[in-house]
Amino acid sequence: MIGLILAAGSGTRMEVMDTPKCLMNLGSVPIIEYQLQCFKEFGINDIVMVVGYNSKMIKEHVGNRAKFVDNLNYKTTNNLYSIWEARDSINDDFVCVYSDLLFHKEILRRCIDSKNNVCLMVEKKTKKETMRVKIEDDRITKVNKIIPFEKADGNFIGMAKFSKNQKELLFDEINALIQMNNQHAYYTDAIEKLISNGEIINYAPTADYPWVDIDTTDDLSEAKTIFKKIMEVTD
């Protein structure tokens, strides 16, 4: 299994941002260090990182613990295009995570353990600033940011598992969106295309384990608090 970490963005919503978000310190280690440790704990040592903004800093920190793919168009694209750039480096089942996502390791374990072809990790307690989902018959039917808050069934937290036999279908949809000049889209747009074509998209709940998607300085403060609690429990 491969760990795919999307780390090309520049973090424009952070008030002061010279360092890539994945290198922001949680207290004792940067976010990326924690993510790599979690992957390693679950036996995933094959790591692919898509980098863009200040990529030299990330490469110097991570070193030979990952294979790097450069998204040279990171300023004008979104994570849909980042995954597309990694297509030739993915030849197995893979877990895709955002590099600015702090998660309890049990969330990652639940994702890895899923037997479904596609499994999105979902928090049932909906947050306003995160990608929302609709669920029917225990399947994902929509995943986007325009689902009305009051009608959402939870949030997609930014972690998903894809089986290798689903890879071609996923990348076909990503390619189609790029050909339509939608390279600025989220990769969840490709997932919605799969849904519209009749593919089954499953999910696993976070089961109240903590997580935070770090987009702002307030998110970073929350992440530091959560990280401290996580480390206290695991020590």
N, C-alpha and C positions, 0 to 999 in steps of 0.2 A: 504494500500500500504506500501511496505517495502523499506527502503533506504539501499542499499548494498554498503559499502565503502571498496575498496580494498587498504589495507595499510600494506602489508607484506614486500614490497621491501626495500632494503638498500640504494638506491640512490647512486649508484657507480659512477655516472658522476658528482656528486657534489665535489668540490675541498676539502672541509672540511665537513665531515659528521659523526657526532657522534649521532645526534638527528634524529629520523625518520622525513622524509620530511613533513609529515602532521602536525608536531609540529613546523615547521619553522614559524617565526613571520613575518606577513605581514605589521606590523607597530603598530597596536593596539591589534591584536589577532592572534593566530596561524591559519593556513589554516583550520584545522579540526574544530575549533570553528566556523569559518564562515560557513563552510558546514553544520554543525549541526543547526545553526541558520536558514539557508535557508530552510532546510528540515522542521524544526519546523514551520516556517512561512506558509508553504503550507500544514500543517496538517499531516506531516509524522513524527511520533514520534517512530515508530518501526524501529530501526536502527540496522543493523548487520555490524560489522567490522571484516574483515579478517586481522589478524596481524601476524607479524613474527619478523622482525628485531627490537631489543630493545622494544619488545611489552610491557614490564612492564611500560615504560614511557607513552605510549599511554593509557594504562588501567588506570593508576593513574590520568591522565588528564581528560579523558572522564568519568570515573566512571560508574555510573549506567544508563547513558544516551544511552548506546548501549549494545547489546549482542555481546560478542567477540568469534571469531572462530580462533583458532591457526593454521597457516600453518607452521608446524615444519620443512618443507622441503623448506623454502623460499630461501635458498642459491642456490638450484639446480633446482628450478622451476620458472614458470612465472605466469601471472595472470590467465591463463587457469586453473591451479591447485588450485589457491586461490578460484576461484568461485566454483570449484568442492568441496572443503572442506566446503563450506557454503551451500551445497545442502539441508541438513536436516533442515536448519534454514529458508528456503524460502518456504512459503506456500501461497503466495499471489502475485498479481502484484508487480513488483519491479523495482526500478530505480537504476542502477549500475553506480557508479562514481569512478574514480581514486582519491586517497586521496591527490595527489599532483596537482589536477586540480583546478585552480581559475577560477570562472565563474561568470558572472553577473547573478543575481537571475532570470532574465527574461528568460534566457536559460533553467534553471531548470523548470520554469513554463511551457514553451513550451513542454518540454519533458514529464512532468506529464500529461499535457492536451491531449497528443496524444491518439487517439482512436484505433491506430493500434496495432496488436499483438507484433510487434517488431518495435521500432523506434530508430534510431541512430541520434544523434545530429551532424550536419554537417556544417562546415564553408566552404563557396564556394570559398573564397580566399585562395588558396592552400599554405601551408607552407611546407618547405622541410623536416623538422625533425619529422613530425607527420604522423600517419597512414592515408594513402590516400584512396579515394573511387572513383569508377566508378558508374555513374548513367545512367540508360536507362529507358525510359517510366516511369519516376518519381519513380523509385525503385533502391535500391542498388544492383549492380550486382557483385561488387568486393570490398573488404576492406582489404588492406594489405600495406606493406611498399615497395613493389617491383613494383607497378604501376609506370611507367615513369612519372616524374613530369609534363611534358608537356601534358600528356594524362589524367591526373587526373582531376576529377570534383570537388575536394575539399578535406577536411580533416574530418575524424572522430575524434572528440575532446576528447573522453574518457568518454562520458555520454550516456547511453542507457536505454530505458524502455522495459521491457518484460512483457507480460500478463501471468497470472498463467497458462492459457491453452497452452502456448508455452513452459512452463518450462521443461516438460518431454522431448520434442524434443531437446531442447538446451542441457540438461544434458546428453541425450543419445549420442549426438555428442561429447560432452566433454569427456565422459567416453571412447568412441571409440578411441579418440586421445590419451588418457592416456594409454590405453591398447596397443597402438602402440609405447609406450615410447616417446610420444610427450608432456609430462607434462611441458616441458620448453617452450611451444608455447604460443602465445597470444590467448585470448578467441575469438578474431575475426576469428581465424582459424575455430572454431566451427560454427560461423555465415556463413562463406563461404561454409561450408559443408551443412548447411541448404539451402543456395541458390542453390547449385548444386542438391539438392533433390527436388527442385521446390517450396520451401517455399518463401513467399513474405516478403522481408525485406524493410521496409519503412524508411524514414528519415524526419527530420524537420530541417530547416535552423536556424542558430544562429541569423540571421537577423542583422548582424553587431554589436551585443552586444559583449563586450570584454570578452576574456578568455585567459588563458595561461596554458600550461602543463609544470610544473616546473621540468626540468631535470638537469639544470646547474645553476651556480651562476648568469649568465646573465639572465636566465629565472626568477630567484628569484627577481632580480632588476626590471625587467619588471613587475612582478606580484605586487610588492610593489607600483609601479607607478599607475598601473591599479586599485589596491585596493583603493588607496587614492582617485582616481577620482570617483569610485563607491560609496564610503562612503560620499563624498561631495554631490553627487547627491541625495542620499537617506536621508541625514540628514535634 
